[in-house]
Amino acid sequence: MFLPFFANLRDGGIPVSLREYLSFLEGVKRGLATYDIDAFYYLARTSMVKDERNIDKFDRAFANTFRGLEAISSEEMLEAVEIPEEWLRKMVEKHLSEDEKAEIDALGGFEKLMETLKERLKEQEGRHQGGNKWIGTGGTSPFGAYGYNPEGIRIGQSESRHKRAVKVWDKREFKNLDDSVELGTRNIKVALKRLRRWARDGATEELDLNGTIRATAENGYLDVKTRPERRNAVKVLLFLDVGGSMDPHIKVVEELFSAARAEFKHLEYFYFHNCLYEGVWRDNRRRWDAQVPTNEVLRTYGPDYKCIFVGDASMSPYEVAYAGGANEHWNAESGQTWLTRAREQWKSNLWINPLPEKHWGYTHSIKMIQEIFDAQMVPMTLAGLERGMKELTR
């Protein structure tokens, strides 16, 4: 976009090199002169004028190229430039120091929070921003979006920020995990190979290479031998957490998912959000209209399946312990109830946590999940996976 400017400088007799022009573009790219015409002028002059005798020539070339630019108001500029809505929304956030955060009190429990929300909905008359009581944006109220409160209900926010919400009232979309991911290492696959029980229950026409070589050598002619295909007979049921706090771990979970699809012939998988409730799903794009009842999953897959949950177990304690505590819907029974049923149905079970083990003690919900699983939780490391596979084969 600055090629005419470069051409005017050369036509005006200023010996501007291509390297100097590229240095100028690099400065613009890095934001050294953003929406400030004076800063832009000095950036261009510093980058492309080596001799002060050429400053007058530069001024004339600059004026010819950008004549009328100073007459554009900031309002007209904002109308012309498509600034992402997220940028403007973030500008209303209230930035608090650690001391200020410590002064903000929680309302005191799930029931109190829901009761207060019901009262505020009745009383509130208009939009609010930056407050500490009403449903709005950018404040310290327990309700609304883009604010801060140690225990609140997030309404109308695009993504998780402080990971402190008790309940989320906004619709989020999640992608399905990719099972064709090229593994960065073979470690995960090697660890999963420990969970094997070979059985020749596959195709009947698999080539027996060793048998063919042996028979051909003995008989003096090509004697092709076949055998039933050898397959991993272990049955695995995989439950994958797609909650917002799992976003940083998507890559390693996709690697695990890809390795599991390659290793286990009898693999079934379902997605859940934060904790197991009355419904799971296979396709994240249809998670609201194509859910599979968890009771149906419990009836369909027998106790011979190995059950593996994959998630960071990081959520509000209410999501585990309370009916109605689920993040995105109203659950009739607590997450703890459903996890207990799953463990009773599939005695061989495990929880794999991608969060580093040294951080587990900082999140109360992780301790709760560990108690439900009788400490059958392992980190998603080579040593952790090997330990987990050993537990599942007992």
Number of C-alpha atoms within 10 A of each C-alpha: 6 10 9 11 18 20 14 18 22 15 12 14 12 21 15 16 13 11 11 17 18 13 16 20 17 12 16 15 11 9 11 14 17 11 11 10 13 11 13 18 14 12 18 22 18 12 17 23 19 14 9 10 10 15 14 10 18 23 14 13 23 18 13 12 17 11 10 9 10 10 8 9 9 10 8 10 11 10 9 9 8 8 10 8 8 9 9 10 14 13 11 15 18 17 13 13 8 8 8 9 14 11 8 16 12 13 16 9 12 21 13 11 19 16 10 14 18 11 10 15 11 8 10 12 9 8 9 16 20 18 15 19 15 23 24 24 28 22 26 27 25 29 29 25 26 28 28 27 23 18 23 26 23 28 20 16 18 13 15 16 13 12 14 17 21 23 26 22 14 13 10 12 11 14 9 13 19 14 16 13 15 12 16 10 9 11 17 22 20 15 20 20 17 16 23 16 12 11 13 13 12 15 11 12 11 13 14 14 13 11 15 16 14 14 16 15 12 11 9 8 9 13 14 14 17 14 15 15 15 14 18 18 17 19 21 22 18 20 23 25 21 24 21 18 20 21 12 11 15 15 16 17 24 19 23 21 23 20 24 20 16 13 19 19 15 15 16 16 17 20 24 23 22 25 26 25 24 18 20 25 22 18 16 19 13 12 18 11 8 14 18 15 13 19 15 12 15 15 10 9 15 12 17 13 20 21 23 21 24 25 25 25 29 25 25 23 21 19 26 28 17 18 17 21 23 28 23 17 11 12 17 13 17 22 26 20 17 18 19 14 14 19 16 13 18 20 14 19 23 24 23 22 23 20 19 12 14 8 9 18 10 10 14 14 21 22 17 17 23 16 12 17 16 10 13 18 24 23 21 23 19 15 12 17 21 20 17 25 20 14 14 17 13 6
